[in-house]
């Protein structure tokens, strides 16, 4: 059974930091690109960060330089270090696993963890 379980969300003041973690099980973690997405109330889900199976990373401009994604294939975890948080970073953050090979797409989502940035 595939599971992605996020943790580490909470309430933080603007300018503060949080570290999200996602524990994976039930699939070959090292063969998947891992990512983080977020969804704020009334908005569509948006991409936050990606780390490929080879360790390459990518971010949108909105979080570049503030957020860092990392993975530990031995522990089957992916983390998101979030620094210099802004009120507009408030959202539910979701862990994503994706593998695309020869026209086949395997994708999994976690249940999400709430991040609230407020004074």
DABELBEL-V110940 format. One record per residue. RES is the residue in three letters. SS is DSSP state (helix for helix, strand for strand, loop for the rest). OMEGA is omega in whole degrees, 0 to 359 (999 if undefined). NEAR is the number of other ideal C-beta (glycine too) atoms within 12 Angstrom. Layout:
# DABELBEL-V110940
RES,SS,OMEGA,NEAR ; RES,SS,OMEGA,NEAR
This chain:
# DABELBEL-V110940
UNK,loop,180,9 ; UNK,loop,176,22 ; UNK,strand,169,19 ; UNK,strand,184,36 ; UNK,strand,180,27 ; UNK,strand,175,35 ; UNK,strand,174,24 ; UNK,loop,179,27 ; UNK,loop,179,32 ; UNK,strand,180,22 ; UNK,strand,180,16 ; UNK,strand,178,26 ; UNK,loop,175,18 ; UNK,loop,184,18 ; UNK,loop,181,17 ; UNK,loop,183,22 ; UNK,loop,172,23 ; UNK,strand,175,34 ; UNK,strand,177,28 ; UNK,strand,176,43 ; UNK,strand,179,30 ; UNK,strand,178,42 ; UNK,strand,185,27 ; UNK,strand,175,33 ; UNK,strand,174,18 ; UNK,loop,176,16 ; UNK,loop,183,20 ; UNK,loop,189,17 ; UNK,helix,187,30 ; UNK,helix,181,23 ; UNK,helix,185,19 ; UNK,loop,163,33 ; UNK,strand,180,32 ; UNK,strand,182,47 ; UNK,strand,173,39 ; UNK,strand,175,51 ; UNK,strand,176,35 ; UNK,strand,178,39 ; UNK,strand,176,23 ; UNK,loop,180,24 ; UNK,loop,178,13 ; UNK,loop,181,8 ; UNK,loop,177,13 ; UNK,loop,176,11 ; UNK,loop,181,20 ; UNK,strand,180,24 ; UNK,strand,183,25 ; UNK,strand,183,38 ; UNK,strand,176,38 ; UNK,strand,170,30 ; UNK,strand,182,34 ; UNK,loop,179,23 ; UNK,loop,179,23 ; UNK,loop,177,14 ; UNK,loop,176,17 ; UNK,loop,183,16 ; UNK,strand,179,27 ; UNK,strand,182,21 ; UNK,strand,170,24 ; UNK,loop,181,20 ; UNK,loop,184,12 ; UNK,loop,182,20 ; UNK,loop,183,32 ; UNK,loop,182,16 ; UNK,loop,179,14 ; UNK,loop,183,26 ; UNK,strand,177,36 ; UNK,strand,178,26 ; UNK,strand,177,38 ; UNK,strand,180,24 ; UNK,strand,175,34 ; UNK,strand,184,19 ; UNK,loop,179,20 ; UNK,loop,181,9 ; UNK,loop,181,16 ; UNK,loop,178,27 ; UNK,strand,172,30 ; UNK,strand,184,46 ; UNK,strand,175,30 ; UNK,strand,175,43 ; UNK,strand,183,25 ; UNK,strand,179,37 ; UNK,loop,178,21 ; UNK,loop,185,23 ; UNK,loop,181,33 ; UNK,loop,177,25 ; UNK,helix,180,19 ; UNK,helix,172,20 ; UNK,helix,179,35 ; UNK,loop,183,28 ; UNK,strand,166,34 ; UNK,strand,183,27 ; UNK,strand,184,46 ; UNK,strand,173,34 ; UNK,strand,183,45 ; UNK,strand,174,36 ; UNK,strand,185,41 ; UNK,strand,172,28 ; UNK,strand,178,24 ; UNK,strand,180,15 ; UNK,strand,174,13 ; UNK,loop,176,7 ; UNK,loop,178,7 ; UNK,strand,180,9 ; UNK,strand,174,13 ; UNK,strand,184,20 ; UNK,strand,180,21 ; UNK,strand,180,29 ; UNK,strand,170,26 ; UNK,loop,183,34 ; UNK,loop,177,19 ; UNK,loop,175,26 ; UNK,strand,185,30 ; UNK,strand,172,26 ; UNK,strand,179,37 ; UNK,strand,179,26 ; UNK,strand,185,29 ; UNK,loop,176,18 ; UNK,loop,999,13
